[in-house]
Amino acid sequence: MGFFPSDYRPATGSGGGSDAKAASNRYFECSGKYLKDGETATLRPCGTHDSGHVIAGFSYFSMEGRPKRFPKWPDNYLSDIGLTYEAKQSGADPDDPANKAKPKYFLSFVALSRELDEFLCVTLDKKGIREQFEEILGMEDYTILPSGMANFFVTIKRKGNDVNTSWLLTPTLKAPTKADEKRWAEAASSIWLPALYEGGDPFSGKPADARPEGLPPTHRDELGADREVATSMPEGW
């Protein structure tokens, strides 16, 4: 059982206290909306792709500003996708394809936030950040436990602003408490991230007969062979 969808595209090779006061207390992204310069967020990943708690695909904002997510590349997006930041600022022609943004690859997963003490939907859509996360998942002893919770947490720190912004992910091996494992056992069935593909609420529970889309991703090892990326986040996550 893998943490990632099977067709996930690896980016590699292709805090505390009030720091993580999110604009929405059930979502987190690496952006100024959630963290300012010097602030941190501490997250413990929960679940895997097979359990419906990890998804990947492509996303964009529509002309009306609504987020759209797809498990595969959206072929007919030009008429719906919004403008680039530069085009918006300059008042460029919204019908000119040259002024349109492009879908971005993303990874979303469930994590327990230390600061907010809530299970969040975490989205990573910046390549450099996903690379750091993938490296953590590939580290020895970092895994998903039988309870479905990771035996580690990740601290995300923001440094700088605007084009000078950088993000650092630091992992710490530390098993979850029995109380947190019990909380996850009680909450897991009420969270279903594939609902995001339909514009739904991922915290409204798993629909009847619903199944995750995609398969676990692979990456090339030192010998050039394809290997599954972070199986079971990695195994035991």
Order of alpha helices (4+ residues) and beta strands (2+ residues): beta-beta-beta-beta-alpha-beta-beta-alpha-beta-beta-alpha-beta-beta
